[in-house]
Amino acid sequence: MYPRFVAALALTMPLVLAAGCSTQDNAPTAEGENPRITLKIGSSQPETQPNFYCGMKLLKERIEGQNLNLTLDLFPNSQLGPDAERFSSVQAGDIDIDLQGGSAMSTAFPKIGVLDAAYVFNDVDHFFKWADQNGQDFFKEFNAATDTTIVDAWYFGMRTFTATKPIRKPEDLAGLKIRFPNTPQFLANAKALGANAVAIAVEELYLALQQGVAQGQENPVVATHAQKFDEVLKVASLTNHQVGTHYVVVSDKTLDKMNQAQKDGLFKAIRDIRAENRKCVDDETKKVLDGWRADSGRTVVEIDQVDRQAFISKAETYFNTYFKGADLELYKSVRAAA
């Protein structure tokens, strides 16, 4: 059975086993045998982050452990370029599979950026409930616009602030230069939360924090720790203002080269990893937070010390005027499903 996101969509994918394609091996296969295909999977995540070792690496092990004639080559840590460039390469078929946030793909399909709005989802359960109940039609529309297929999403962690001082309420962001990713939705999130955003690529962020170009940043705890931003920033505020997810997106050009058994195996493996990946992220988040709490040189502003309702109200007021038309309808429908 296909993942809930693409159950109907994937069944309609044409079967094209064209010779000479960039990811298909040259060696011929016997009649009835799965074609030999090597898939490139990319991500901005380093190897020290759960969505690599409990995601990409796990997918490679699961797929290559079956008799599918599929080989996965892993390219973490932005080896294939930054997010927006990689997604263009997925559309072109030069990258077969990628882990992408919605905001990075919103240049091709603006509506998906709405799912990255601050506090649009209350928590990760709200996200997956919405995606499983409403995602199929939404991701069909995404597929038609981008020639790529979202198979499922893996949890990345709740995005929180780490900065030079505690952030308990929107007013605490005043005067702080906080790094946000350079996409329209993330920069809108900054305005919605009351932050003074500086747009810096993640690959340049550590140095920017060291030099004071930014006085804080927002990321899931696991990313903040894995990318060593906590070496510079000693105050974490658990605002949990955005559900971080990585959509596992596959090029339709790649799917065209795969037979049905290969597609079935790939899609099932991606879906099955979702729960394991989430537990892995939760376990690592707890481990990192426990370490921060035990460090006398650090401050952790706990969830119950954050005026989350003030942040939510501020964000809702902003987005109810920022979004227009179909985007506003989507935003309101997601909030109503909380």
FIKE-918276 format. One record per residue (C-alpha): residue number from 1; residue in three letters; x, y, z. Coordinates in pm, 1 decimal. Example, Ala and Ser with C-alpha at 12.3 -4.5 7.8 and 13.67 -1.06 7.14 Angstrom:
<atoms>
ATOM   n res     east    north       up
ATOM   1 ALA   1230.0   -450.0    780.0
ATOM   2 SER   1367.0   -106.0    714.0
</atoms>
This chain:
<atoms>
ATOM   n res     east    north       up
ATOM   1 MET      0.0      0.0      0.0
ATOM   2 TYR    129.8    342.3    -93.0
ATOM   3 PRO    186.9    620.8    158.8
ATOM   4 ARG   -126.2    814.9    238.5
ATOM   5 PHE     12.5   1128.3     72.1
ATOM   6 VAL     39.7    974.8   -273.4
ATOM   7 ALA   -175.1    662.4   -270.5
ATOM   8 ALA   -369.7    749.4   -582.0
ATOM   9 LEU   -103.8    961.9   -748.4
ATOM  10 ALA    172.1    703.4   -763.9
ATOM  11 LEU    -51.7    443.0   -924.6
ATOM  12 THR    -90.0    670.9  -1225.4
ATOM  13 MET    283.7    712.8  -1285.9
ATOM  14 PRO    381.7    592.7  -1636.0
ATOM  15 LEU    631.8    314.7  -1666.3
ATOM  16 VAL    920.6    423.8  -1886.0
ATOM  17 LEU   1239.1    221.2  -1880.8
ATOM  18 ALA   1440.5    440.1  -2114.5
ATOM  19 ALA   1800.8    346.3  -2180.3
ATOM  20 GLY   2072.8    606.5  -2139.0
ATOM  21 CYS   1913.7    794.6  -1848.1
ATOM  22 SER   2157.9    951.3  -1602.5
ATOM  23 THR   2067.8    735.9  -1304.9
ATOM  24 GLN   2019.5    404.7  -1484.0
ATOM  25 ASP   2313.1    165.9  -1510.8
ATOM  26 ASN   2430.2     63.9  -1855.9
ATOM  27 ALA   2433.1   -308.6  -1784.6
ATOM  28 PRO   2135.3   -485.1  -1941.9
ATOM  29 THR   1891.9   -678.7  -1727.4
ATOM  30 ALA   1723.7  -1008.2  -1796.4
ATOM  31 GLU   1365.1  -1009.6  -1911.9
ATOM  32 GLY   1131.4   -958.5  -1616.2
ATOM  33 GLU   1415.6   -843.4  -1389.5
ATOM  34 ASN   1403.5   -509.4  -1211.2
ATOM  35 PRO   1607.4   -248.8  -1402.4
ATOM  36 ARG   1935.7   -157.8  -1233.7
ATOM  37 ILE   1910.2    202.4  -1112.8
ATOM  38 THR   2133.7    410.6   -890.1
ATOM  39 LEU   1948.1    688.4   -709.7
ATOM  40 LYS   2105.1   1008.2   -577.9
ATOM  41 ILE   1944.4   1134.7   -255.5
ATOM  42 GLY   2039.3   1475.5   -120.7
ATOM  43 SER   1980.8   1684.2    189.1
ATOM  44 SER   2116.1   1989.2    369.5
ATOM  45 GLN   2144.1   1784.5    691.3
ATOM  46 PRO   2486.2   1678.7    821.6
ATOM  47 GLU   2559.6   1315.8    903.9
ATOM  48 THR   2532.4   1396.7   1276.8
ATOM  49 GLN   2161.1   1479.9   1249.1
ATOM  50 PRO   1875.6   1228.7   1295.5
ATOM  51 ASN   1725.9   1281.8    950.1
ATOM  52 PHE   2050.3   1144.6    810.9
ATOM  53 TYR   2123.4    845.2   1033.8
ATOM  54 CYS   1756.0    769.8   1112.8
ATOM  55 GLY   1636.0    872.9    768.3
ATOM  56 MET   1858.0    873.3    460.2
ATOM  57 LYS   2096.2    605.8    585.5
ATOM  58 LEU   1808.4    389.0    704.2
ATOM  59 LEU   1639.2    423.0    365.2
ATOM  60 LYS   1956.8    309.8    188.9
ATOM  61 GLU   1979.8      2.0    413.8
ATOM  62 ARG   1613.2    -88.6    364.2
ATOM  63 ILE   1612.5    -43.6    -13.4
ATOM  64 GLU   1942.9   -215.3    -83.0
ATOM  65 GLY   1842.4   -502.2    146.4
ATOM  66 GLN   1566.4   -596.9    -97.4
ATOM  67 ASN   1599.0   -759.4   -438.1
ATOM  68 LEU   1501.7   -441.1   -622.1
ATOM  69 ASN   1822.1   -364.9   -815.9
ATOM  70 LEU   1816.6    -16.5   -656.7
ATOM  71 THR   2128.8    147.8   -515.5
ATOM  72 LEU   2112.8    469.9   -312.9
ATOM  73 ASP   2403.9    715.1   -310.1
ATOM  74 LEU   2377.0    958.1    -16.9
ATOM  75 PHE   2473.8   1326.2    -39.9
ATOM  76 PRO   2407.3   1497.2    295.8
ATOM  77 ASN   2533.9   1834.8    421.7
ATOM  78 SER   2437.1   2032.9    108.3
ATOM  79 GLN   2693.2   1845.1   -103.2
ATOM  80 LEU   2460.9   1883.2   -401.9
ATOM  81 GLY   2394.7   2251.8   -334.3
ATOM  82 PRO   2158.3   2456.8   -115.9
ATOM  83 ASP   1789.8   2366.3    -85.4
ATOM  84 ALA   1641.7   2575.4   -367.1
ATOM  85 GLU   1910.2   2464.5   -614.6
ATOM  86 ARG   1865.2   2100.6   -520.0
ATOM  87 PHE   1490.5   2117.1   -571.5
ATOM  88 SER   1541.6   2255.6   -921.0
ATOM  89 SER   1771.5   1960.1   -983.3
ATOM  90 VAL   1501.7   1720.7   -859.6
ATOM  91 GLN   1258.6   1878.0  -1104.4
ATOM  92 ALA   1514.9   1832.4  -1382.4
ATOM  93 GLY   1582.4   1470.4  -1281.7
ATOM  94 ASP   1948.0   1535.4  -1198.0
ATOM  95 ILE   1878.9   1449.3   -832.3
ATOM  96 ASP   1644.1   1157.2   -777.8
ATOM  97 ILE   1530.8   1206.1   -416.3
ATOM  98 ASP   1572.6   1497.2   -178.4
ATOM  99 LEU   1473.4   1601.9    173.4
ATOM 100 GLN   1314.0   1943.8    143.8
ATOM 101 GLY   1127.8   2190.6    361.2
ATOM 102 GLY    810.5   2342.3    224.2
ATOM 103 SER    948.7   2696.1    213.3
ATOM 104 ALA   1236.6   2597.5    -13.4
ATOM 105 MET    990.8   2443.1   -261.3
ATOM 106 SER    747.1   2734.8   -246.7
ATOM 107 THR    918.2   2910.6   -538.4
ATOM 108 ALA    777.8   2633.6   -758.5
ATOM 109 PHE    451.9   2584.3   -566.3
ATOM 110 PRO    384.8   2887.5   -342.9
ATOM 111 LYS     97.3   2729.4   -151.7
ATOM 112 ILE    323.3   2476.5     21.3
ATOM 113 GLY    490.7   2763.9    201.6
ATOM 114 VAL    171.5   2806.9    405.1
ATOM 115 LEU    247.2   2477.9    580.6
ATOM 116 ASP    565.1   2638.4    716.6
ATOM 117 ALA    384.1   2934.9    870.0
ATOM 118 ALA    465.4   2999.1   1235.1
ATOM 119 TYR    212.3   2825.8   1461.4
ATOM 120 VAL     -4.9   2710.4   1168.5
ATOM 121 PHE     26.9   2366.8   1330.4
ATOM 122 ASN      0.9   2334.5   1706.5
ATOM 123 ASP    237.7   2037.2   1718.2
ATOM 124 VAL    366.7   1743.8   1515.9
ATOM 125 ASP     52.6   1535.9   1577.4
ATOM 126 HIS   -154.6   1816.7   1425.5
ATOM 127 PHE     74.3   1819.2   1119.4
ATOM 128 PHE     57.1   1446.8   1050.3
ATOM 129 LYS   -317.9   1434.9   1119.3
ATOM 130 TRP   -373.8   1709.7    863.4
ATOM 131 ALA   -136.8   1554.2    610.3
ATOM 132 ASP   -292.7   1207.8    636.9
ATOM 133 GLN   -648.4   1338.4    613.4
ATOM 134 ASN   -603.1   1619.7    360.8
ATOM 135 GLY   -264.8   1571.0    202.4
ATOM 136 GLN   -354.6   1348.3    -90.1
ATOM 137 ASP   -533.7   1615.5   -292.3
ATOM 138 PHE   -285.5   1883.6   -186.5
ATOM 139 PHE     16.5   1681.7   -295.3
ATOM 140 LYS   -147.6   1582.1   -623.0
ATOM 141 GLU   -173.3   1953.5   -696.2
ATOM 142 PHE    192.3   1993.2   -596.6
ATOM 143 ASN    289.6   1709.5   -831.3
ATOM 144 ALA    106.3   1863.1  -1125.8
ATOM 145 ALA    282.4   2196.1  -1071.9
ATOM 146 THR    634.7   2067.6  -1010.8
ATOM 147 ASP    679.0   1728.4  -1183.5
ATOM 148 THR    795.5   1590.4   -850.2
ATOM 149 THR    619.1   1360.5   -604.5
ATOM 150 ILE    609.4   1404.4   -228.0
ATOM 151 VAL    601.3   1051.2    -89.6
ATOM 152 ASP    578.5   1137.4    279.5
ATOM 153 ALA    732.4   1366.2    540.9
ATOM 154 TRP    985.7   1294.2    812.6
ATOM 155 TYR    985.1   1490.0   1135.6
ATOM 156 PHE   1272.2   1734.0   1177.1
ATOM 157 GLY   1184.7   1870.3   1522.3
ATOM 158 MET   1003.4   2173.7   1661.7
ATOM 159 ARG   1177.1   2496.2   1564.9
ATOM 160 THR   1287.2   2699.8   1867.3
ATOM 161 PHE   1506.0   3002.4   1935.1
ATOM 162 THR   1861.9   3000.1   2058.8
ATOM 163 ALA   2000.1   3346.1   2122.0
ATOM 164 THR   2208.0   3569.0   2345.4
ATOM 165 LYS   1917.0   3624.6   2583.7
ATOM 166 PRO   1591.4   3449.4   2686.4
ATOM 167 ILE   1281.7   3481.4   2467.5
ATOM 168 ARG    962.1   3431.6   2665.0
ATOM 169 LYS    722.4   3663.6   2482.0
ATOM 170 PRO    716.2   3848.5   2147.3
ATOM 171 GLU    852.3   4166.8   2304.1
ATOM 172 ASP   1173.5   3984.0   2397.0
ATOM 173 LEU   1264.2   3961.7   2028.1
ATOM 174 ALA   1287.9   4341.1   1997.5
ATOM 175 GLY   1641.1   4453.8   1920.6
ATOM 176 LEU   1772.9   4103.5   1850.4
ATOM 177 LYS   1902.4   4015.6   1505.7
ATOM 178 ILE   1767.7   3663.8   1451.9
ATOM 179 ARG   1872.1   3452.6   1157.1
ATOM 180 PHE   1586.9   3310.8    950.0
ATOM 181 PRO   1624.8   3116.9    623.6
ATOM 182 ASN   1604.7   3340.5    317.8
ATOM 183 THR   1263.0   3237.7    184.8
ATOM 184 PRO    944.6   3446.5    170.6
ATOM 185 GLN    763.6   3225.9    424.0
ATOM 186 PHE   1042.6   3222.6    682.1
ATOM 187 LEU   1085.9   3599.4    654.1
ATOM 188 ALA    709.2   3635.1    696.1
ATOM 189 ASN    736.1   3416.1   1006.2
ATOM 190 ALA    987.7   3660.2   1149.1
ATOM 191 LYS    744.7   3947.8   1104.4
ATOM 192 ALA    458.1   3741.2   1242.6
ATOM 193 LEU    654.3   3665.4   1559.7
ATOM 194 GLY    794.9   4016.9   1599.2
ATOM 195 ALA   1154.2   3928.3   1511.9
ATOM 196 ASN   1418.6   4137.4   1335.2
ATOM 197 ALA   1526.2   3889.1   1068.7
ATOM 198 VAL   1864.1   3858.8    904.3
ATOM 199 ALA   1865.4   3620.4    608.2
ATOM 200 ILE   2176.6   3403.6    615.2
ATOM 201 ALA   2239.9   3069.7    445.5
ATOM 202 VAL   2274.5   2785.8    693.2
ATOM 203 GLU   2618.5   2708.6    553.6
ATOM 204 GLU   2731.5   3059.5    663.2
ATOM 205 LEU   2546.1   3077.5    993.2
ATOM 206 TYR   2810.2   2955.9   1238.9
ATOM 207 LEU   3054.2   3226.9   1134.1
ATOM 208 ALA   2776.4   3489.4   1134.4
ATOM 209 LEU   2692.1   3399.9   1494.5
ATOM 210 GLN   3058.5   3415.9   1596.3
ATOM 211 GLN   3096.2   3759.3   1441.0
ATOM 212 GLY   2770.7   3896.2   1584.8
ATOM 213 VAL   2609.1   3943.5   1244.6
ATOM 214 ALA   2323.1   3748.7   1401.8
ATOM 215 GLN   2247.6   3732.6   1775.1
ATOM 216 GLY   2027.2   3429.0   1751.2
ATOM 217 GLN   1874.2   3172.7   1520.8
ATOM 218 GLU   1576.7   2938.9   1505.7
ATOM 219 ASN   1601.4   2569.5   1434.0
ATOM 220 PRO   1501.3   2239.2   1589.2
ATOM 221 VAL   1712.1   2148.3   1892.5
ATOM 222 VAL   1874.6   1859.1   1705.5
ATOM 223 ALA   1985.4   2087.8   1421.8
ATOM 224 THR   2112.4   2357.5   1656.3
ATOM 225 HIS   2327.9   2098.5   1832.2
ATOM 226 ALA   2438.2   1898.2   1526.8
ATOM 227 GLN   2554.3   2211.8   1346.6
ATOM 228 LYS   2724.2   2338.5   1665.1
ATOM 229 PHE   2533.8   2666.2   1687.3
ATOM 230 ASP   2505.9   2596.7   2061.0
ATOM 231 GLU   2881.8   2644.9   2087.1
ATOM 232 VAL   2814.3   3015.6   2035.2
ATOM 233 LEU   2460.4   3059.3   2171.6
ATOM 234 LYS   2400.6   2962.0   2533.6
ATOM 235 VAL   2030.4   3045.2   2578.1
ATOM 236 ALA   1758.6   2820.2   2434.1
ATOM 237 SER   1392.6   2924.1   2441.2
ATOM 238 LEU   1145.3   2645.9   2365.2
ATOM 239 THR    891.5   2851.7   2174.5
ATOM 240 ASN    811.6   2553.9   1948.1
ATOM 241 HIS    685.6   2801.5   1691.1
ATOM 242 GLN    700.7   2576.3   1384.9
ATOM 243 VAL    675.6   2205.2   1313.0
ATOM 244 GLY    990.8   2119.8   1123.9
ATOM 245 THR    940.4   1851.8    860.1
ATOM 246 HIS   1138.6   1727.8    564.1
ATOM 247 TYR    927.9   1618.3    270.2
ATOM 248 VAL   1077.5   1320.5     91.1
ATOM 249 VAL   1037.0   1434.3   -268.3
ATOM 250 VAL   1113.3   1219.2   -574.7
ATOM 251 SER   1165.2   1333.9   -931.3
ATOM 252 ASP    893.1   1215.4  -1167.7
ATOM 253 LYS   1167.4   1152.6  -1422.5
ATOM 254 THR   1311.5    901.0  -1178.2
ATOM 255 LEU    975.2    736.2  -1118.9
ATOM 256 ASP    934.6    701.1  -1494.4
ATOM 257 LYS   1243.6    477.5  -1501.6
ATOM 258 MET   1130.3    249.7  -1218.9
ATOM 259 ASN    900.5    -46.6  -1250.1
ATOM 260 GLN    605.3    -97.8  -1018.2
ATOM 261 ALA    788.7   -328.1   -776.6
ATOM 262 GLN   1063.7    -69.7   -732.2
ATOM 263 LYS    817.8    213.8   -674.7
ATOM 264 ASP    621.2      2.4   -428.6
ATOM 265 GLY    937.3    -86.0   -236.3
ATOM 266 LEU   1069.4    269.3   -229.7
ATOM 267 PHE    740.2    425.6   -122.9
ATOM 268 LYS    677.3    167.1    149.8
ATOM 269 ALA   1028.4    208.9    292.5
ATOM 270 ILE    992.1    588.4    306.4
ATOM 271 ARG    654.4    560.8    477.7
ATOM 272 ASP    769.7    297.2    725.6
ATOM 273 ILE   1065.3    511.8    831.5
ATOM 274 ARG    836.2    798.4    937.1
ATOM 275 ALA    758.0    662.1   1285.7
ATOM 276 GLU   1112.4    541.0   1351.8
ATOM 277 ASN   1252.6    874.7   1241.6
ATOM 278 ARG   1014.6   1065.7   1468.6
ATOM 279 LYS   1114.9    860.3   1772.4
ATOM 280 CYS   1480.0    909.3   1683.7
ATOM 281 VAL   1432.6   1288.3   1664.9
ATOM 282 ASP   1239.6   1292.5   1994.0
ATOM 283 ASP   1506.2   1082.5   2168.9
ATOM 284 GLU   1791.1   1298.7   2041.4
ATOM 285 THR   1602.7   1618.3   2130.6
ATOM 286 LYS   1559.9   1495.1   2489.1
ATOM 287 LYS   1926.2   1395.8   2509.7
ATOM 288 VAL   2045.4   1737.6   2389.4
ATOM 289 LEU   1805.2   1928.1   2615.1
ATOM 290 ASP   1907.8   1722.6   2917.6
ATOM 291 GLY   2269.5   1811.9   2842.3
ATOM 292 TRP   2186.5   2180.9   2813.1
ATOM 293 ARG   1987.2   2174.9   3136.9
ATOM 294 ALA   2276.1   2012.4   3322.2
ATOM 295 ASP   2520.5   2280.5   3203.2
ATOM 296 SER   2541.7   2565.9   3455.6
ATOM 297 GLY   2664.6   2797.0   3181.0
ATOM 298 ARG   2342.8   2760.8   2984.2
ATOM 299 THR   1981.5   2872.0   3019.6
ATOM 300 VAL   1682.9   2672.6   2891.7
ATOM 301 VAL   1352.2   2860.3   2887.2
ATOM 302 GLU   1105.1   2572.8   2917.3
ATOM 303 ILE    781.6   2548.4   2719.8
ATOM 304 ASP    567.7   2642.2   3020.0
ATOM 305 GLN    781.0   2954.5   3072.3
ATOM 306 VAL    699.2   3082.0   2721.9
ATOM 307 ASP    384.5   3289.8   2663.1
ATOM 308 ARG    295.5   3070.6   2370.4
ATOM 309 GLN    -57.6   3211.2   2342.3
ATOM 310 ALA     84.1   3559.5   2292.1
ATOM 311 PHE    299.8   3429.3   2007.0
ATOM 312 ILE      9.2   3234.8   1854.2
ATOM 313 SER   -228.0   3534.0   1868.2
ATOM 314 LYS     34.3   3762.2   1713.6
ATOM 315 ALA    103.8   3513.4   1433.9
ATOM 316 GLU   -264.6   3454.3   1357.6
ATOM 317 THR   -333.8   3827.4   1338.0
ATOM 318 TYR    -45.9   3871.3   1095.4
ATOM 319 PHE   -119.3   3575.5    869.4
ATOM 320 ASN   -490.3   3647.4    844.3
ATOM 321 THR   -392.8   3960.8    648.0
ATOM 322 TYR    -65.2   3837.3    492.7
ATOM 323 PHE   -217.7   3539.3    313.4
ATOM 324 LYS   -463.2   3595.7     29.0
ATOM 325 GLY   -705.7   3383.4   -170.5
ATOM 326 ALA   -633.9   3009.4   -177.1
ATOM 327 ASP   -337.7   3051.7     58.2
ATOM 328 LEU   -560.6   3214.9    319.3
ATOM 329 GLU   -820.8   2940.4    279.0
ATOM 330 LEU   -553.6   2677.6    334.4
ATOM 331 TYR   -415.3   2857.6    638.9
ATOM 332 LYS   -759.7   2889.7    797.3
ATOM 333 SER   -847.7   2527.3    725.4
ATOM 334 VAL   -526.9   2403.3    887.0
ATOM 335 ARG   -578.4   2619.6   1195.1
ATOM 336 ALA   -941.2   2499.2   1220.0
ATOM 337 ALA   -820.3   2136.5   1220.2
ATOM 338 ALA   -605.8   2190.5   1530.5
</atoms>
